[in-house]
Amino acid sequence: MHNIDILQGLSGGEIVIYPPKNISEGFQSVNNIIVGNVVLYGATSGRAFFRGQTAERFCVRNSGVTAVSEGCGDHGCEYMTGGRVVILGLTGRNFAAGMSGGIAYIYDKTQVFAKKCNMESVSLNPLDLQEDLTFVKDLLAEFKGKTGSDVAAFILENWETERKCFVKVYPHEYRRVVEEKAADEAAEKLKKEQEMKDGLVNGEEDEKEYDEDMINTIEEDDEGESKVKPEAKKVVDIEDAIPDGEMNKKKLDKLRGFMKYPRSSNQYREVNTRQKDWKEIYNHKGVKAGLKVQAARCMECGVPFCQSDHGCPLSNIIPKWNDLVFKNNWKEALNQLLQTNNFPEFTGRVCPAPCEGACVLGINAPAVTIKNIECAIIDHAFEKGWIKPEPPVTRTGKTVAIVGSGPSGLAAAAQLNKAGHTVTVFERNDRVGGLMRYGIPTMKLGKDVVQRRVDLMEQEGIEFQCNVEVGKNMSAEDLMNKYDSVLLCLGATHPRDLPIPGRNLNGIHYAMSFLETWQKKQEGNDIEYAKMLAKDKDVVIIGGGDTGCDCIATSLRHGAKSITSFEILPPPPPSRAPNNPWPTWPKVFKMDYGHEEVELKFGRDPRIFNIKSTNFVDDGNGNVCGINTALVEWVKDDAGRWNMKDVEGSEKLIKCDMVMLAMGFLGPEKKIADELAAKLDARGNFQTPKNKYATSVPRLYAAGDCRRGQSLVVWAITEGRQAARQIDFDLMGHSSLAGPGGIVYQPED
């Protein structure tokens, strides 16, 4: 038997493998394995004949090979997108999982194949079309001639009866494409006949929805090879190039889209334009115009890791709504999206997209633009007027108070209200939204988007009370006495400080205070903001995360004289390191929107890596005028731990008159925990059982960053949804609210 992994990526030619001709009489090749696992993986063209069984994962990701074998193991033809496969014997389990193209013909003499086939993406049909009969019979004749197969000889000798034992495995997606092509050809034929009648022999070419630049000038020839078209047109602004409302005029290749079309890179507006205003940085119109091309790149994987515990915490049904967008079924795409996510307009803008980091396509190509598709679905729905208030039909009589109106609190409120409970949300600030209102700049999340959702929730019956700080102007004890359940969604608002000499100087601010002040100024609040204005100042941001980048972009729009960002860690590698394999989050070097903007204006990346601050420098009047710094290197000790070591002689004074501390958060504020004597964990977060949300105080729950620790908006929404489910269950003894979906937790050590 040949070893595993042979013929991977076959891209032409012909392979014939058969037992030795001098093998003992009575040997039956159909009952013996002749080649090992993963044969013809990712093959694109050619012909292959195997007299004997092929082992597991035969023809996985085949996109063009014609192959014949006398049986195969488990997972045959998984994720197959093209080609033809004939199996003259038994197959293993899970045949055709994720198969979206090509056709397989199975000689099912014992009628057991249906139980072993994964029917999710294929149908099983009899061999009754003449083109199928001719193809299979001719291929069997060729197979018999080249291998001497006894099985093929028997079938050919008894063709009229044995052909009835064949089953045609026909992918739903391929069938749709074939039927659409036939309909188009029929329509074209009818059109030409009509033109002939009318004397219009030379009809004009149909208008195209996508110009070739839209698909980045890449096509594929019949052999599956990518090629760049010569003399590509001059690139123009996609918003001007693509007319709206003509999404179906150019046929796209969904079966091989993941190989054929590159990832779009036009999700942001041009840097030189966007850095001059406070509008959202996203190129919404351009993204939507090319969305079908990007949706065509989704492989519809048999195991969609984008929904795994490494991917989307919400378990968004990503392949489903990608496919629905490709088919222009926006309404059903919306239905699928809202099953798992209350606020896709938030995650579609500010989420770093762990789903894309876990995308299967990302193994060897840029991931699908999942985040853009998600955002486009919900924005399209609002534009069409599909999003309307849906208050519950009945009320349970139970009351729930939620403290905090960030993403976790809003998600919990939406779910609990859906279950029929009367929900009141308390917010200590003057407007609803928490982090999304005042912590994220308008360039990333327009406040009209936040308010639109808040208005909708109010219309559904949720009550919001602003300017109420529980633990200060309302006691937590009163809240517990008034409501059946109380959920704390306080966030992680206690910032990490930098206690080095000079910390008390004027001009040093926490990043979130800086961002909140400017957001309130933009909202029209009468607020003193002069000391938080970066105009004409040399600005240093200490900390390199998302908040630091937001400070960079905000300072740039203020008109800062210079902007520098300190990061104590070394720069990430340009591609995944060996200890950072797919599908884990890719820790690679990236230029975020703020970095790009500074680079364009000042001609350099604002970030300095491997740097630490040793002390702030006083200008003599109590104001900061600089930071003494030193470079560091990271050295691994004998135990494998990384230790920071100063680089001798690297000391340097960095001039600045404004500093933002963006080094993350240590946990929630402790006022409510102290008042109610709620237990905290070692990190200072509210203590709950694993994957549960009940605190040590009866009827008191916690969710989001105050329970989990500083994290992402998508995790906050997930926490809010699942906390709502537990509260609903505890109140009613049952719950119809959605559970955690497709998340698979890693086994504990």
N, C-alpha and C positions, 0 to 999 in steps of 0.2 A: 504494500500500500504506500502511496506517496504521502509525504509529510503534509502537515497543515499549512495553510496560508499560500498555497500555490496559485499562480495565475491571477493574483490580485492586480486590479487595474488593467487587465488585458485590454488592449486598444487596437486590435487588428489581428489578422492571421487566422490560422486554424490549428486546433489542438485535438488529437485523437489519442485516447488512453484505453487500453484493453488488456486483459490477462495474457500471459505468455501463450503462444500458439501450441506449445507442447505440454500444456497443463493436462492433468489426469482426466480421463474420460469420466463423464458424469458430473464434472464441476459446473455449478450453476452460478453464473456471475450475478444474477439478480438477487441472490441471497448473501452476497459478500460485498464488503466495503472496499472500494478500489482507490479512493482518495480521501484525505482527511478533512478537517474542519476549515471553514471560511474560504472555500474555493470560489474563485471568480468574484471576490468582494470588490465592489466598485468598478467592475469591468464596464467598458464603454462601447466596444465593438469587437467583431470577430465571431468565430464559431468554435464550439467545444463539444466533443462527444466522449462520453464515459460509459464503457460497458461494465457495469457494476454500480453499486450504490455510492453516492457521495455522502459524506458525513454532515455534521451540523453546520448551519448557517451557509448553505449553498446559495450562491447568487444573491447574497445580501447587497443591496444598493446597486444591483445591476442596472445599467441604463442603456444597453444596446446590444449585448451579446445574445446570440442564438445558441442554446445549449440543450443537450439531451443526456439524461442519465437513467439508470434502471432503479432509482429509488433515492431518497435523501433523508437526512436526520432532522432534528428539531430546527425550527426557525428558518426553514427554507424560504427564499424570495422575500425576506423582510426588507421593507423600505425600497423595494424595487420600483424603478421609475420608467424603465423601457426595456426593449428586447423581447425575446420569446424563449420560454423554457418548457420542455416536455419531460415529464417524469413517468417512466414506464414501470412503476411499482409503488410500494408503500412510501408514505412520507411520515416525518415526525410531527410533533405538536407545534402549534402556533405558526403554521404555514401562512404566509402572506400578510403578517402583521405590518401595518403601515404601508402596504403596497399601494402605490398611487398611479403606476403606469406599467406598460407592457402587458403581456398575457402569458399565463401558464396553462398547460394542458396536462391533466393528470389521468393516467390509466388506472381507474378505480375499480378493478375487477371484483374486489371483495366488499365494495360499497361502505368503506369506513372513513373515507377522506373527509367528509363533511364534519365529523366530530373532531378532526385534528386541525381544521382550518380556522384561522382567526377571521371571522366574518364581518368585522367592524368596517372595513374599507373595501370589501369585494363582494361580488355575487357569484354564485355557482350556476353555470348554464350547461345545457346539453350541447354536444357537438353537432349542430344541425345546419349552420351556414356553410354554403359551398366553399367560400374562401378559406374557412377554417379546416374543412375536410381535406381540401386540396393541399393546404400547407402542411398539415400533420402527416398525411400519407406520403407526400414527396420527401419530407424530412426523415420519416422512418425508413424509407427506401435508401436514402443516403447513409443513414446511421447503420443500417444492416450491412450495406456494402463496405463501409469503412471499418466496422468493428466485428462483424460476424455475429451480431446479437441474436440469440435464439428467441428472446422475447419479441423483438421487432419482426423477426421472420414469422412467428406464430400469428401476430396481429395482422400482418400483411396478407398471409394466406387465408385468414378468416375475416377479412376486412368488414364485410357487410354486417357481421354480428358483433365483432369486437369494437368497432368504432362507437357503438352505443355505450361502451363502458368508459368512454372518455368524459371528463368534466372540464369545462372551460372556466378558469378563474379570471374574472373580469373586474378590474378595479372600477369603483363608481366614478372616480374623477376622470379616468381615461375614457370611460363610456360617455361621460358628459361632453368631453372635448371632441370625441369622434362624432357624436350626434350633432353638436354645434357646427362642426366643420362640414358635415353633410348638408345641413340646413343652409349654411352660407353658400356652398357650391350650387345647391339647387336654386337659391335666390339669385345668385350671379348668372346662372344659366338662363333663368327666366328673364332677367334684366337685359342680357345681351340679345335674347330673342326679340324682346320688345324693341330694343334699339334698332335691330335689323329691320323690323317692321316700320319703324318711324324714320328709317334712313340715317340713324345716328350710329355709324359703324365704329367710330372712335370716341367712345364715352370717356369723360374725364376721370382720372383716378380719384377714388374716394378720399375725402379729407381724413387726416389722421389725428387721433387724439394726442398721441405722444410723438414729438419730433424725436429724431434719433439721438440728439444730445440728451434728451430726457432719460434715455436708457444708457447714457454715458458711452455712446458710440460702440457698444459691444454687442455682437451678434454671435450666433453659433452656426457652423456649417453642418452638413449632414453627418459628419464624423464626430460631432460633439466637441470640436476644438474651438476655443474662443479666439476671435480675431478682431482687431480694431479696424474699423472702416477708415479708408483713406480720406483725406481732405475733409475732416470733420468741420461742421459749421462753426462759426464764431459763437461762443457762449453768450447767451443773453440772459437777462433776469427772468427766472422761471415764472414769476408772477405775471410778466408781460407776455411770455411766450406761449403759455398754456391757457386756452380758453376754458372757462368753467362749463360744467354740465354736459361734457361730451365724453364721458368716461369709458364708453364701450366701443369706440370707433377703431381702435387698434387691438388686434388679438395678441394676447400675451401668452407665453408658454409657462403655465403653472407647474407642469410636470417636472420641468428642468429649470425652473426659475432660480433655484438656489445655486445652480452652476452658471446660469446664463447672465443674470443681472447683478451688478455690484451694489453694495450698500450705498444709499444716498447720503451725502454729506451736507445737505442744504437745510438742516433743521434750524439753524440760526439766521437771523438777518445779517447783512453785511456789517462787518465790524466798524468800518468808518461811519456808517449811518447810525447804528444802534447806540454807540457810545455817546452820542450827542443828545439822547432823550431818555425819558424814564418809562417808555413803553416796554411791553414784553419783548424779550430778545428773540422770540421764536418766529420763524418764517411760516406761519400757519397756512397761508394760502399756497405757497410753493410746496409745502409738505403734502397737503391734501391733493394737489394736482398730480403728484407722482406716487400716490399711496398704493394704487393697484400694482404698480411695478414692485414696490417693496413688499406688499402682501404676497406677491407671487414667489418671493424668496423663502417663505415659510415652508419647511419640508413636511409638515404634518407628521412629525416623528411618532413612531410607535410608543416610545417612552419620552414624553416631552419634559426634559429636565428644567425647562423654564418654569414649570409648576412644582418643582421639587423643593425640598428644604433648602437647597442652595440657591433656588430661584426666587419666585414671588411668594412672600409670606402669606398673601391673600389667596394663593392658589387660583389666580385668574385663569379662566379657560382660554388661554392664549391662542393655541392653534385653531380653535373653533371660530373665534371672532376674526382672526386673520383671514381665514378662508371665506367667511361671510362678507368681509369687506371686499375681497377680491371678486366675489360674485355680485357686488353692488347691493347686497341685502343688508343695508345699514340698520334697519329696524330690528332685525333678529340679532345682529351683532351687538346692538345696544342691550337687548334683553340678556344675552349671554354675559356681557360685561357687568351689568348691574346685579347679577346673581351673587357676585363675590366682592364687589367694590362699591361702597356708598359714594365715594368721591373721586372718580377717575379724572375729573378736571384738575384735581390737586396732584395726584400721583403722576399724571401724564405730563405735568410741568416740572415738578421739583424732585421726583424720585430719581435716584442715581441708577435705577433699572438693574437690580440684581438678576432679573429675568433674562436680560440680554447677556449678562456674564455667564449664565448657565445654558444659554441657547446651544443646541447641538451643532448648529451650523458654525458656531464659534470655535469648534475643534480645529478647523483648518481654513476658516474664512471669517470675515467680519459678520457679526450677528445680525439677525433680523431687527429692523427698527421698531421694536415692539412698543416702546414708550410713545413714539410719534403716532402710531396707529391707534393706541388707546385714547390719546388726547383728541385725535380727530373724530373718533366715534362719538364721544360725549359732546364735543363742541358742535358737531353736525346735528346732534339730537336737540340741543338747545336752539340752534338756528331754525330747525324745522318745527319747533313748538311741541316736540314729543315729551319733553320733561314737564310734567304737571304735578301739582300737589296731590298726594294720595293719603289723606288722613285715614286712620283705621275705622272700620265700620262700627266696631263696638269698643267700649272701654272696660278694662278689668276691675276698675276701682282701686287698683294699687298705685302708689305714688313713689317716684324715684327722684332723688336729687343727685345731680352731677356737678361736681366742683371742678371747673376748668372747661374752657370751650375750645381747646386745641383740637387737633385731628382725632385724638383718642376719645375725648369727651363728645365731640360731634357725632362720631361713628356710633358710640354707645347710645346716644340720644336717639339717633335715627332708628336703630334696631329696636330699642325698648318701646319707642312710640309705635313702631310697626306692630309690635306684639300687643298693643292696646293699653299700655301703662301710661299714666299721666306723668310727664317728664318736665322737670324744671332744671335749667342749666344756670349755674352761678359763675359769673366772670368778674374778676377784680378790676379789669381794665374798663375803659369807657366804650369799647366796641367788642363784638363777638369775633372769635377767630383764633385767639391765642397766638401761637407761633406763626401761623399762616397770615395773621393780620399784621402783626408788628415785628416779627422776627425774620421774615423773608422779604426782600426788597420787591418793589413793584415790577422791576425788570424780569424777575423770575415768576412772580405770581401776582397778576393784576388784582387789586382789591375789589374791583367790580365782579371778578370771578368768585371771590369769597362771599361778597354780599349777596350775590345771586343765589347761592346755595343757602345762606342763612335765611333769606326771605322765604325761600321754598319751605324750609323746615318750620318756620313760624306759621306758615299757611297750613301745615300739616298738624298743627296743634301743640308744638313744642314751645315752652315758655323760656325766654332768656331774661335774666336779671343781671345787668351790668353794674359796675361800681360797687360790687359786694365782695369784700374780702373775708372769706370764712376764716375764723381764727383771729380776726381783728375787729371788724364792725358787725360781725355776726358770729356767734359762738358755734363751734362744731357740735357741741352738746345739744343746742336748740335744733340744729338740723336733724340730728339723729332722732330726736323726740317727735319731730313733725312728719318725717317721711318713713315709708316702710323700708326703704333701702337707700343707702348713700354710696355713690361711686366717686372715688377720688381720681381725677385725671389732671394732676397738678403739674406734670412735666418735670424735667430736671432743670431747675432754674437757678441753682446755686453755682455760680461760675468758679472755675479754677483760677486762682490768683497766682501772681509771680512775686513772692516775698523776697525781693533783693533790695539792696540799698537804693534809696531814692524813690521807692514805690509811692510815697505820699506826695510827690510833686504834681503840680497842676499840668493838665494836658494828657494824663494817662487815664484811659477809659476802658471799661469792659465793652467788648464788641457788641453785645446785645443791647446795651444802653445806647450806644451810638446808632445802631440800626433802628431801634424803637423810636428814638427821638426824631429821626428823619422821616420815618413812616407817619408819625403823628403830625409832623409839619405838613406833609403832603396831603394828609386827610383833612387839613384845615384847622387843626387844633391851635388854640392860642397858647403856644408853648415857647419857652426860652430855648433857643437852639444855637446861639452864637458860638458857645464853647465847643459844640459838636460839629461845627462847620469846618471842612477840610480845605476850603479854598485858600490857595497860595501857601499851603503848608507842606513841609516835608513830613510825610506820613510813614510810620512803620507799623505793620501789623504782625504781631507775634502769634503764630499758629497758622497751620496750613490747610485746615479743613474747609468745608463748604462755607461756614460762617466767615472765615478769613477771606475767602474769595469774594463773598458778598460785600465785605468791608472795602476790599480793593476796588470793586466796581462802583460802589457808592462814592468813595473818595475821588475817583476819576471824574465822575459826573459833577462833583462839587467844584472841580477845578484845582485839585491838589498840584503843588509844584513838583513833587516827586513821590513815588510810592514804592516801598520796599516791604517784602514779606519774609519773615524768619521762619525756617523749618528746622527743627533740631535733628530730624532723621535724615538719612541720605536719600538722594533721589531714587525713585523706584526704577527697575530695569525697563527697557523699551518693550519687552515682551515677557510672557510668564516665566518666572523662575522655576527650577525643578521642584521646589517645595510649594509651588502655587499652581497645581494642575487644574485643568478644567474638570468639573464644573464649578470650582470654588471661585469666589469673587476675584477678578483679575487685578492684582496689585501692580499695575504698570504705570509708566509715566504718561501723564495727560496734561493737556492745556485746557483749562476750564475757561468759561466766557470772560471772566475778569482778567485772567492772565493774557488772553489774546488781545484784549482791549489796551492794556498797558503796553504790551509789546509793540502794538501799532503806533501808539502815541509817543512812547519814550524810546523805542528801539531796542528794548531788552525785556526778558522775562523778569518780573518783579521778585521772583523767589531766590533766596539764598539758602542752600541746604547745608546741613552739618554745622549749624551755628547756634551758639547759646548766648544769652545776655548775662553779663556779670553785674552791672549796676547802671542805674539811670543817672544822667548828669544834670546838675542844677545850673541854670543860667545866672544864678545870683539873686534872682527875685522869686524863687520858689516855683519856677516853671521848668519843665523838661526841655533840654536843648540837644540831647544826644543819648546814645546808649553805648557803653563799652561792651565789646563782644569778643568772643574767641571761637575759633573753629574747633570742632571735635571730630574724633573718629570712633568708630564702633568696632570693638575687639571682642571676639568670642573667647570665653575662658574654657578651662578644661572640662567643665560641666556642661558646656554648650550654651551658656547664657551670654547674651550680648551686654557688654559694659562700655560706658562712654568714657573716652579719654581725651583730655585737652591736647590740641596740637601746639607744640611749643613754638613761640614766636609768631603766632597767628593773631595776636590781640589787635583790635581795630576799633576806632571810635566811629560810629555811624551817626551822622547829624540828623536830628529830627526835632520837631516841635509839637508833634501829636502822635500818640501811641495808642493802639487798640490791642487789648488782650483777648485773643480768640483761641483759647487753649482747651475748650470744652467745658463740661459741667460735671459737678461732683454728686448731684442728686437733688431731691426735692427739699424745699424749705420745711422746717421741723415743727412749725407752730401747731398744726392740726394733730400730728403724731403725738406731740407732748400733751396736748389737751385731752386726747382720748386714750392715752397710754397704749397706742398701737405699736407693735413690735416692728423694728427695722432690721434689715439684714446687715451683713458686715460692710456693705458698700454704702449704707445709709438710705437704701430704698425700702419701701413698705414690704414687709415679709409676708409671703403667701405660699401655700403648697405649690409644688411644681406643676406648671400648666394650669393652675387655678388662680382665682382672683380674689377670694375671700381673705381678708386680713385676720389678725388675731382678735379683732373686736367684732362681735356678732352684728350682722347686717351692714357691715362696712366693707367695701370692696375697693380695690385699687387696680388701675390699668395704665398702660402707656409707659412713658419714661420714668414716672415716679415709682413704678414697680419693676420694670425691666432694666432701667438704666438708659442713659443717653443713646438714642438710636435714630432710625429713619421714620419719616412720615408714614411710609407704608406699613411699618411695624406698629406704629401708634394706632392706625386704623384697624389693623388686625387685632390688637389687644382690646380696643374698644368694642369691636364686634363680639369677640369671644367672652368678654366680661359681661356684656349684655345678655348673652345666652345663659351664662351661669346664674345671673340675677333672675332672669325670667324663670328658669327651672326652679330656683329656690323659692320664688314667690308662688308659683303655680303648680309645682310638682311635675311639670313637663315643659317642653319648649319646642316650638316649631321653627325657631330661628336657626340659621345655617351654622353648622359646625366648622371645624378648621379645614375642610376640603381635602385637597390632595397633598397636604404637607406630610412628609415622612420624616420623623425625628431619628437622628442617628442613634444607634444603640450605645448605651453607656458602657464605659470601661468596667 
